[in-house]
Amino acid sequence: MTENPRQHPNLKIFDADDGYIVYHRETDRVHFLNHTAVLLLELCDGNHSVPEMVELLVKGYGLDKPPEKEVMDVINNFEQEGLITSS
């Protein structure tokens, strides 16, 4: 994905005891996300590039090494599941 990803408009996000539940109304599918994954999904607003998301995680979690591969894996998974699109 080369563009700024955008969250699919038909998603509903709910708090759960151990993370978040994302319901995709169009596909009638439920996804369970941890706190970091839902943060990335929320950053998929069309205004943030993937490198910007990586940098936000580095700053927010005080990481020594940018989690570039991990973020790309999550973004690619979101795209495969139809949770995001390119803006």
PyMOL commands that set and color helices and strands:
alter all, ss='L'
color gray80, all
select helices_A, chain A and resi 35-43+50-61+68-80
alter helices_A, ss='H'
color red, helices_A
select strands_A, chain A and resi 5-7+11-16+19-24+29-33+84-86
alter strands_A, ss='S'
color yellow, strands_A
deselect
rebuild
show_as cartoon
